[in-house]
Amino acid sequence: MALTRKRGSRRRPRLEIIPFIDIMFFLLATFMMVSLTMIRNEALPVHLPKASSSVPTDPKDRVTITVAARGELYWNRDRVSLEELRGRVSELKSLKDPKIYLNADKDVPFEEVVTVLDVLRKDGIYRVAIQTAKPSTSNHAPR
């Protein structure tokens, strides 16, 4: 027996909401993933020394001082001289708890890193985080 419609009755179109919910979740996940990749990194790429106690840091409200392989100094991404570094560090004294991250290439002579630490200590900044990278698992015991 075939189903027949009555002549005057019209079937109203149904709006299926489940596919719309799927699309909204997909868009939400996509926007979240894109926004995570837009985090601004202020440090310059250098070859960090390895340390097994390395932990990730929060990039908000911080200053990164970088000593590049050839000894150049950078304040976040701006190249500065030692004198400019001293001036910018003295401006940080007005902050309650300045967050300073020292980023030095592993091939930089230790004396240059100590010079930067000395500039920070002269202005009363003693809390400095030295950035390192986690050692890879393929490395053998340290030399």
Backbone hydrogen bonds in HBPLUS format (Angstrom, degrees):
<---DONOR---> <-ACCEPTOR-->    atom                        ^
c    i                          cat <-CA-CA->   ^        H-A-AA   ^      H-
h    n   atom  resd res      DA  || num        DHA   H-A  angle D-A-AA Bond
n    s   type  num  typ     dist DA aas  dist angle  dist       angle   num
A0009-SER N   A0006-LYS O   3.33 MM   3  5.64 148.5  2.43 108.1 116.7     1
A0020-PHE N   A0017-ILE O   3.10 MM   3  5.21 119.4  2.48 100.1 115.4     2
A0021-ILE N   A0017-ILE O   3.04 MM   4  6.36 151.4  2.12 154.4 162.8     3
A0022-ASP N   A0018-ILE O   3.07 MM   4  6.36 159.0  2.12 154.0 159.3     4
A0023-ILE N   A0019-PRO O   3.05 MM   4  6.27 157.0  2.10 145.0 150.6     5
A0024-MET N   A0020-PHE O   2.99 MM   4  6.22 156.6  2.04 146.7 153.0     6
A0025-PHE N   A0021-ILE O   3.00 MM   4  6.25 159.3  2.04 153.2 157.9     7
A0026-PHE N   A0022-ASP O   3.03 MM   4  6.24 156.4  2.09 145.9 152.7     8
A0027-LEU N   A0023-ILE O   2.94 MM   4  6.19 162.4  1.97 152.2 156.5     9
A0028-LEU N   A0024-MET O   2.90 MM   4  6.05 158.9  1.94 147.6 153.8    10
A0029-ALA N   A0025-PHE O   2.97 MM   4  6.12 166.5  1.99 150.2 153.4    11
A0030-THR N   A0026-PHE O   2.94 MM   4  6.13 156.6  1.99 148.1 155.1    12
A0031-PHE N   A0027-LEU O   2.93 MM   4  6.13 166.2  1.95 154.3 157.1    13
A0032-MET N   A0028-LEU O   3.00 MM   4  6.19 153.5  2.07 147.9 155.5    14
A0033-MET N   A0029-ALA O   3.02 MM   4  6.22 160.3  2.06 148.7 153.5    15
A0034-VAL N   A0030-THR O   2.99 MM   4  6.21 158.5  2.04 151.6 157.7    16
A0035-SER N   A0031-PHE O   2.97 MM   4  6.05 158.5  2.01 144.3 150.1    17
A0036-LEU N   A0032-MET O   3.12 MM   4  6.32 144.7  2.25 143.5 152.0    18
A0037-THR N   A0034-VAL O   3.15 MM   3  5.33 131.6  2.40  99.4 111.8    19
A0038-MET N   A0035-SER O   3.23 MM   3  5.17 153.7  2.30  98.3 106.2    20
A0106-LYS N   A0047-HIS O   2.77 MM  59  5.84 147.3  1.87 162.4 168.8    21
A0133-ALA N   A0049-PRO O   2.91 MM  84  6.06 165.6  1.93 152.3 156.4    22
A0051-ALA N   A0133-ALA O   2.91 MM  82  6.11 145.6  2.03 152.3 159.4    23
A0054-SER N   A0051-ALA O   3.33 MM   3  5.64 155.6  2.39 116.5 115.5    24
A0063-VAL N   A0099-LYS O   2.91 MM  36  6.20 160.7  1.94 164.8 170.8    25
A0101-TYR N   A0063-VAL O   2.87 MM  38  6.19 158.4  1.91 162.6 167.3    26
A0076-ASN N   A0064-THR O   2.68 MM  12  4.84 167.7  1.70 165.6 164.4    27
A0065-ILE N   A0101-TYR O   2.83 MM  36  6.15 160.0  1.87 161.0 167.9    28
A0103-ASN N   A0065-ILE O   2.77 MM  38  5.95 168.5  1.79 162.1 162.9    29
A0066-THR N   A0074-TYR O   2.92 MM   8  4.97 160.0  1.96 139.7 146.4    30
A0074-TYR N   A0066-THR O   2.90 MM   8  4.97 141.7  2.05 144.6 151.3    31
A0067-VAL N   A0103-ASN O   2.80 MM  36  6.27 151.8  1.88 149.3 157.1    32
A0105-ASP N   A0067-VAL O   3.05 MM  38  6.37 160.9  2.08 178.3 174.1    33
A0068-ALA N   A0072-GLU O   2.90 MM   4  5.21 158.8  1.94 154.1 157.1    34
A0071-GLY N   A0068-ALA O   2.93 MM   3  5.23 162.8  1.96 117.1 121.1    35
A0080-VAL N   A0073-LEU O   2.97 MM   7  5.60 165.0  1.99 135.9 140.4    36
A0075-TRP N   A0078-ASP O   2.73 MM   3  5.16 158.3  1.77 157.8 157.2    37
A0078-ASP N   A0075-TRP O   2.91 MM   3  5.16 162.8  1.94 136.0 132.9    38
A0085-LEU N   A0081-SER O   2.93 MM   4  6.15 151.4  2.01 146.3 154.8    39
A0086-ARG N   A0082-LEU O   3.02 MM   4  6.31 151.7  2.10 142.5 149.4    40
A0087-GLY N   A0083-GLU O   3.10 MM   4  6.45 154.6  2.17 146.5 152.8    41
A0088-ARG N   A0084-GLU O   2.97 MM   4  6.24 161.1  2.00 152.0 156.6    42
A0089-VAL N   A0085-LEU O   2.91 MM   4  6.04 156.0  1.96 151.1 157.9    43
A0090-SER N   A0086-ARG O   3.04 MM   4  6.21 153.2  2.11 143.7 150.5    44
A0091-GLU N   A0087-GLY O   3.29 MM   4  6.58 136.9  2.49 136.9 147.2    45
A0091-GLU N   A0088-ARG O   3.22 MM   3  5.17 130.1  2.48  92.0 104.8    46
A0092-LEU N   A0089-VAL O   2.99 MM   3  5.17 139.1  2.16 101.9 113.8    47
A0093-LYS N   A0090-SER O   3.41 MM   3  5.63 156.7  2.47 101.5 107.8    48
A0095-LEU N   A0092-LEU O   2.99 MM   3  5.55 154.0  2.06 116.3 123.7    49
A0129-ALA N   A0100-ILE O   2.98 MM  29  6.30 170.5  1.98 163.4 161.1    50
A0102-LEU N   A0129-ALA O   2.73 MM  27  6.06 162.4  1.76 158.3 164.7    51
A0131-GLN N   A0102-LEU O   2.89 MM  29  6.03 166.3  1.91 157.7 161.9    52
A0108-VAL N   A0105-ASP O   3.17 MM   3  5.49 167.7  2.19 113.2 116.9    53
A0112-GLU N   A0109-PRO O   3.07 MM   3  5.81 141.3  2.22 118.8 126.7    54
A0114-VAL N   A0110-PHE O   2.97 MM   4  6.27 157.6  2.02 154.0 160.6    55
A0115-THR N   A0111-GLU O   2.98 MM   4  6.20 144.2  2.11 139.5 148.9    56
A0116-VAL N   A0112-GLU O   3.28 MM   4  6.57 154.0  2.35 140.4 145.4    57
A0117-LEU N   A0113-VAL O   3.01 MM   4  6.34 161.0  2.05 149.8 155.3    58
A0118-ASP N   A0114-VAL O   2.81 MM   4  5.97 148.2  1.91 145.5 154.4    59
A0119-VAL N   A0115-THR O   3.05 MM   4  6.35 151.1  2.13 144.9 151.6    60
A0120-LEU N   A0116-VAL O   3.11 MM   4  6.44 158.1  2.16 149.4 154.9    61
A0121-ARG N   A0117-LEU O   2.91 MM   4  6.18 159.5  1.95 149.5 155.1    62
A0122-LYS N   A0118-ASP O   2.97 MM   4  6.13 154.4  2.04 149.4 155.5    63
A0123-ASP N   A0120-LEU O   3.20 MM   3  5.44 137.2  2.40 101.4 112.4    64
A0125-ILE N   A0120-LEU O   2.98 MM   5  5.21 160.2  2.02 148.8 143.5    65
A0124-GLY N   A0121-ARG O   2.98 MM   3  4.96 161.5  2.01 108.2 111.4    66
A0139-ASN N   A0136-SER O   3.33 MM   3  5.84 162.2  2.37 110.6 115.5    67
